[in-house]
């Protein structure tokens, strides 16, 4: 072989191997989450400590008894605002800073299992994405009603009821029976632009964050699906029930088998619904979960498991060479909603135009829930931040302070 050709081949092979090595990321195995000293990754330890001290100092002042906190909040003053799912007293301010896959900072009790409120919406939308990836839903742009059969509520109290006394009562749930609801696609539900009308689990759509004149709550003109964004947990629960019936199994099972086991999550997380959100599914009693904790229930999870989910979305659905969620679905989830440009698929909050976190890259996004619970994801800086129970108006400053500790951080 010509000497020059041999040298060229050796050089090419070296570059390929070097590039492959450079692109290798650390993924923590089950029960592991390797820590590194900030200085080992050229992170300014004193600035990082200042950020952590700030997160502790700015802990939410809301009552740690979440039942009391509920009734002290606007949620508790809504029509029919009483909880119908379990609530759990929260812990202290807690968080993790994951840089290049390694834990470089932590505070509070990251192993403690607490409610994560609307971060559960990102987990719910993931189960819909998995259904699309597997072909159970052909496209998120399909009309949702075409995938629905009769939904049979589990109501044991009716076992001795004489149906002749209740001739006008329906025995099944039809989520999309109205002309308006039949126009709703999966994407409308994912982007919270459906304006779905109806009542589910005793919570009418109009009773969630009601606006305007109460005399018009039931009679107002409906917005065409896709034209108006409105954050609404009744409609989120519609998506959860519809997704369960596509999968024909409870969504916690779907999540465990297809996501959490694959990313090495612990066995401590739980995803629940309400005391009245049970249905008969293929002859079995199954609970439809909630996409948050507005009325109790939702996702109980540790900061470590939150971080793993956030890290999965940072790596665009790949976990150590295993494709867990399609990259296409992650990209769609991060695409701005036309009528709400800081929102993608639920519950991906986008930093579009740097409105949400001015000190962070416009490409950053975060899974956000009340509390505040936030899983900040920053691909440009290879960074995930989990912060729990921080004041809402302080979360942006925390991100800014962490970024200031990272060498040559992009913003």
HELIX and SHEET records of a PDB file:
HELIX    1   1 UNK A    3  UNK A   22  1                                  20    
HELIX    2   2 UNK A   38  UNK A   41  5                                   4    
HELIX    3   3 UNK A   45  UNK A   57  1                                  13    
HELIX    4   4 UNK A   66  UNK A   72  1                                   7    
HELIX    5   5 UNK A   75  UNK A   77  5                                   3    
HELIX    6   6 UNK A  119  UNK A  133  1                                  15    
HELIX    7   7 UNK A  144  UNK A  147  5                                   4    
HELIX    8   8 UNK A  156  UNK A  158  5                                   3    
HELIX    9   9 UNK A  163  UNK A  165  5                                   3    
HELIX   10  10 UNK A  181  UNK A  183  5                                   3    
HELIX   11  11 UNK A  186  UNK A  190  1                                   5    
HELIX   12  12 UNK A  205  UNK A  207  5                                   3    
HELIX   13  13 UNK A  214  UNK A  216  5                                   3    
HELIX   14  14 UNK A  233  UNK A  247  1                                  15    
HELIX   15  15 UNK A  251  UNK A  255  1                                   5    
HELIX   16  16 UNK A  256  UNK A  260  3                                   5    
HELIX   17  17 UNK A  303  UNK A  314  1                                  12    
HELIX   18  18 UNK A  327  UNK A  333  1                                   7    
HELIX   19  19 UNK A  352  UNK A  354  5                                   3    
HELIX   20  20 UNK A  392  UNK A  394  5                                   3    
HELIX   21  21 UNK A  395  UNK A  405  1                                  11    
SHEET    1   A 6 UNK A 102  UNK A 107  0                                        
SHEET    2   A 6 UNK A  94  UNK A  99 -1                                        
SHEET    3   A 6 UNK A 383  UNK A 388 -1                                        
SHEET    4   A 6 UNK A 373  UNK A 378 -1                                        
SHEET    5   A 6 UNK A 365  UNK A 369 -1                                        
SHEET    6   A 6 UNK A 348  UNK A 350 -1                                        
SHEET    1   B 4 UNK A 114  UNK A 115  0                                        
SHEET    2   B 4 UNK A 298  UNK A 301 -1                                        
SHEET    3   B 4 UNK A 270  UNK A 281 -1                                        
SHEET    4   B 4 UNK A 152  UNK A 153 -1                                        
SHEET    1   C 4 UNK A 114  UNK A 115  0                                        
SHEET    2   C 4 UNK A 298  UNK A 301 -1                                        
SHEET    3   C 4 UNK A 270  UNK A 281 -1                                        
SHEET    4   C 4 UNK A 284  UNK A 289 -1                                        
SHEET    1   D 2 UNK A 199  UNK A 200  0                                        
SHEET    2   D 2 UNK A 203  UNK A 204 -1                                        
SHEET    1   E 2 UNK A 318  UNK A 319  0                                        
SHEET    2   E 2 UNK A 322  UNK A 323 -1                                        
END                                                                             
